[in-house]
Structures are given as C-alpha cells and as structure tokens.
Amino acid sequence: MRGARHAGWAVAMVVAAFPAAGCGGGDVEGGPGVLSASWSDPPNPLEPANTNEVQGGKVLDMLFRGLKRYNPRTGAAENMLAEKIETSDSQNFAVTVRNGWTFSNGEPVTARSFVDAWNYGAGLKNNQKNAYFFGYIDGYDKVHPENGTQSADTLSGLRVTGPRTFTIRLSQKFSTFPDTLGYSAFAPLPRAFFDHHADWQKKPVGNGPYLIKSYARGFMMSLRKWDRYPGPDPARNNGVDLKVYTDGNTAYTDLLSGNLDLVDDVPAAQLKNVRADLQGRYINTPAGIIQTLAFPFYDPQWNKPGSQKVRAGLSMAINRDQITRTIFHDTRTPASDWTSPVLGVEGGFQAGLCGSACTYDPAQAKKLVQEGGGLPGGQVRIAYNADAGSHGEWVDAVCHSIDNALGNDKACVGNPIGTFADFRNQIGQHKMPGPFRAGWQMDYPLIQNFLQPLYYTGASSNDGKWSDKRFDKLVDQANAEADRARAVKLFQSAEGVVRDNMAAIPLWYQNGSAGYAQRLSHVALNPFSVPVYNEIKVG
C-alpha cells in the first residue's frame, strides 16, 4: 500500500462525521454477544477507494465484500461475489457476479455496482487515496492524468454487458490481476452512495456481515450483526464496539482490568510481560509486513558508483537478531528477503535470498563501506517519524550496531521528524538527506505487491526513486506470464536485481500481536494482522 498502511496510535484529523452514540451504559457495555476492541479514528471518510490505513480498513472489512476475499488463514484469494472471472490473454477479463447478493438497504448488488464504484474511485476530481489501484485499467490516464484535468469520467476499460456481467480491459497484461480484487478499493457501492453521498458518508451502507449502528468520534464506533447477510461468512457474534484509544498502553491496561475484550496491537513496552499477563490469550503470528531502510536515490551521493557496497556494508552492520530479540521480544523476525514469509514458497518467498548481506558481520561491513568510498558526508542519518511506536528505540539500536561495526561512535545518528504527516511530506518532496524508515503492509498476498509498487521506475510507492531497467523488464514479463509458477519465478528474478543493488535494506518481518479477554474464543489475526472479527465468539 502506498507508503505502507500506518497503524499508529496518534489520532489524525477526520472528514467524516456520524451520528453520536449515546453515552449510557447500554452502548458502552454493548449488550449480549457484543465484544469491545481497541481502535483509532480513521483519518478519512469510510469510502472504499479513500481508505488506505489499517483502522479504517478494519471497518471496511466488516462492512463490505468484493469479488474476491482473502482467506483469513492462508491469505489465498477466493471468489466471494465473483461467480467466475475468465480471460484468454491475461489482459481482457469477463466477470460474472453471483446472484442473490444485496446491500444492507435491500438494493441488489449488480455489475454496475462494481463498475460505477471503480469509475468513481479512479476519477481525479473525486480525490480518492486509492485511485492508483485502478491504474492498470485501460483509460486511467484520461480519468486520472498525472497533470491537468481529467478528460473522461469513466474508464474505457470497463463495460457493463448485463445485469450481472461486465468486462475489464487492462492497459498491459497482468495475469494475477483477479487476485488483487479482494482489496477494499474494489468493493461495490450502492446507488445511495452516488444519489445521497453526504447521507451515505454519515452512515455507510455496505454488503458485508455488519452494519454501523453509531459513531461518536473520539469515543466509539458500534457495529452490529446484519441478520440478512447473504454470504458464507456471517458474524458469529452480535456485534463489535470499536473503542477509540490514543495510547496503546491504556488499551492494554483496560484489557487486563476487564474493561476491554480485544487489543490487536500489543505495545512494545508490554511485550516482556504479555505472556504472563494473558496466560494463553496472546497471539503472535506472522503478517504480511516488512520493515526496511530506504535510500534517497535522487541524491547523487547514494547513487554513485560504489554506493551499492556502502549499502550492503550498512546492512551487514545491523545486528537484526539482537534487535528483534531485545527490543521487539520476538514479535519481529530478521528479514532475509524483500517480501514476507506469509507468501509461502509457492507464492515467491525466498528465505535467505539476501545471503551474507543480511548477516551481521562487523569486519566485512567495515571493509565494504571503505571499498564503496565511505559514508556519504561521513555520517548516516536515519530519518523516522517520532510520533508513534518505538521507532526511536530501534533506530538508536540500529545506529549503535552500525557504530560498533564501523568503529566510529558517530557513524550513525537518528533523524527524528515530529509527525508522520511531516515525515511523509518530506519523503514526497524528495528531501530526505539519507536513509529513512520504510514499512510495507501488503495490499494483497502476491509477490508482485511487494516489488512493483516499491521498486518499479516511477511506481506509486517508489519513494527513493530507485530505477533499474532490468528489474522493470522482468516485472513486465512476470505480469504478462499466464502460468502462475513461471510468473512467480520471473518476479523472484526481479527481486534478485533488488538484492544485487541493495535497493533497500531489509530489516525484519513484522508479526501481528493481539491479546484478548477470557470471555472470547476463536480469536485469530489474518495475514494482514487484522482480527477476523466475524469469527470471534463471545461467552
């Protein structure tokens, strides 16, 4: 996802407003069969194409179902509203929508429900943050030009051919495109969204297993089970109260005291005690998230001959094992490639691909940095946002490791930037003076999603502006390959180019962590580190 979904505790500004929930005990306690969970207010309206962060994404996953859904255990893309998606050339697709699905207001879900939603999401004038997900569809350059105003209101690559059928024409071959369609940006929308947009924003109407009952910003969003939900994955509880917290430690304390049922992001400060505190009600499971150090390749100092050796040397100077053990208490796993173990071997994960460059070796690290011409400017400054999480702690640990390896106590320093917004703004304006922390949470479980958005020339989340023609060519070939196994092999070859150039330093894979109350059962996190709310049982 663009710049990675950011799941910080800091509360951001909001555009949407919902009817306030009552403050009586009934709403707070939720009632029989209703669980309470920690949450943060989303920064944007809960429109599928306008939500690109975790907290809003949690709600969309309860409100909507799309053509595909990712299996909450395996991550596999499985048909949901899609009866079938057919193609003969990996560029033109024919979609048939299942019969019998409706939105919670009774409106049928049709082919037009998808096509209208996608056209809206892609349009430049609608200012949707996930617009670029429609960039593969033919005509995107007209509805969302890089410069100027849009010259078309609809994507030429979308055509409704019947009440339940439509076609998709892509601007390039992309054999695994159907597997991207489980992402929330591709959800269908009812006519109420377009005819009464302001009303819909106040109380979104979807087609998933839950309805929004009420929302008081800064306090709680209450969702309740939709009894007439037609899907195969109904809610096994009566609802979820998402309670707003601005401090993860407060949420954790409420869990221990019985005032909260579920915390889905255990704070770093609590990790050393969490197993004893919760006695078997603690989840620590791999997620499709990787943390890296990115580089400003637009700065000639980081893109000159020999700089690859400097980057490789810095990677070898980082003691990943020690940092993940002492700071993260094994909720992170040292990275050895640029994807995620949740993909599995068949999906393209290559354990050990990074090789010796990701193994702590102080002597070799110092040698490579010297051979590469030394540190640009004589010092590495690692930028990070200082307003969320334990970034300062691990950056200091990384710098301490680099200092020790290079024999210079001023070789590396942290470069804290006040807020996440300021941090992203400096990245977007290409003003980073050195390496900067980067995280990527997969949008969909494909190796393509870990590579193309981040490293392809001009890609949406290629924040360091790295560019390599061989990498681009291999990605193009992989996208055009109809055979999935051969496509994965080509993507793996492209990842080898990333490795050979050390386009970014892989640090660690992030696990999902959660703790829950005794009255809950069947609690699990999906491969995106989000609770599978509809499967949780209460009592």
PyMOL commands that set and color helices and strands:
alter all, ss='L'
color gray80, all
select helices_A, chain A and resi 25-29+48-50+54-63+111-122+124-126+131-134+140-143+177-182+184-186+191-195+197-202+248-257+268-270+274-278+300-302+307-316+320-326+341-347+355-358+362-371+376-378+391-406+420-428+447-455+469-480+484-501+533-535
alter helices_A, ss='H'
color red, helices_A
select strands_A, chain A and resi 34-39+68-70+77-79+82-87+92-97+158-162+165-169+210-216+220-225+239-244+262-263+282-294+332-334+380-385+412-417+436-441+504-516+520-521+537-538
alter strands_A, ss='S'
color yellow, strands_A
deselect
rebuild
show_as cartoon
